[in-house]
Structure formats: structure tokens, C-alpha cells
Amino acid sequence: MRGIVFDIDDTLYCRQDMLVQAAETVLGVKVPDWPLFISIFYEKSDINMAQLESGEVSTRDINGWRYNETFRLLSLPYKPEDGGRAADAYLELQSHMFISDELASVLDKLAQDPEIKLAILTAGESRHQWNKVDMLGLDRWFDRSSVIVTGDTPYTKPDVELFSMMESRLGLSPSELWMIGDNYDKDIAGAITSGWHSLWLNRRGIPDPDALPDITVLNDDEFVSALAKEFT
Ligand SMILES: [Mg+2]
């Protein structure tokens, strides 16, 4: 038996592009360096993740702040209210997010395999992340009891408590489990510490860290191929 545990954002769908598109729409300018924009936005995202998960601040407020900080550091022309407007535009884009046909067909195969259990471990505010479960139609492959949203727990990624919580949920041992995610520090490092296998979707081409996952891929095509090769 193997358990395959997926992150959602930037793993099951690509969130990065929507973040920058929303900024460009609101500011009315082209963002010259998308990778830099994304890396600054994600650095800012790490700062207040815990407050977001506890529900102290809303996703809209925090995304507005992250946008304004990113605009400021990149010297993009913006007014204070643009952060919130970009957060709204991003939410609107997110309402159209979908699972690619290629990924859906691999997930179909995995969901039909009696030797495989599928699960999700995602970080963020409870309501916001459960909305994504619905919008992406993840019920087709994932049992809701196998979905852990950090906002529903006292922990944040990469706390090893989350990984042991998942082990109990699925009734599997660390060596039977795989973590599949895009964020090395949040998804992969926690899995390695917990004795899990891991597949890293390194979308941003970050240099190899010391502790390597079992598999590293760089884009969606390689991701779908790796899933099919390893698990089907
Ligand atoms: Mg992610």
C-alpha cells in the first residue's frame, strides 16, 4: 500500500501565473520579471502564514499587503488600495482554476488503484482552502476525510505533527508515504524529516538543497510523466 499526499497550490494547479496576471490587470503595466515578482510575493507570504491560518487576518487583507510589499520592492507604480484590488482580481482568476486534462487522467488511474490511497495536505485559511477543493473538483479523486487543511489544525507546514497526523489518517507508515509539492521548505523538507518519500515540483528552478527528494521535476509535463512512471 502506498499513500500519495498532494499539496494544492502550485502543485495541482499553477497559481503563480494568476498572481502576476492579477497585478498586471490592476496596475495596467507589464511586470518585467515574473520569476522575481513571484519569489518576492512568496517570501512575503511566509512572514504571516500563521496569522492567516489562525483566522486572525483574512486572505484578502493579507494578499493585499503582500501585493503592496511586492509592488514597493519592485518599484512598480501603485497606490495603497491597489494591493487589495489585486487580491480581488486574483480571487476572481482563481475562481476559474482547473486541473489539467493530463493530470486528471493520471489522477483517475491512481484513484482506481486499490493499492493506493490519495490525500491532500494544504496550508492556508480553512474556508479559502476548502473552496479550492470544491472549485478544482477534487472530490472526484480525494475522500474529504483524507484532506488536511492546516487552518483546521494548530500546526503550520512543515511541522512534523502534520505529517504524523496524515500517517494516522491513512493508517500508513512513513516509508509507505509520498509527499508531492512545489515548496521545498514547506512540503519536501518536512517529508524528508518525517521519513517519507517525496516528489518536488520545482517550478521556480531553485538550486538543489542538501537533502534531496526522491524525484525532482521542473514543470507540469515532467510532473505528470513522473507521477505516471512512479505510481501507475
Ligand atoms: Mg504549494
Residues whose N, C-alpha, C, O or C-beta is under 5 A from the ligand:
A	BS01	MG	D7 I8 D9 D10 T11 D182 N183
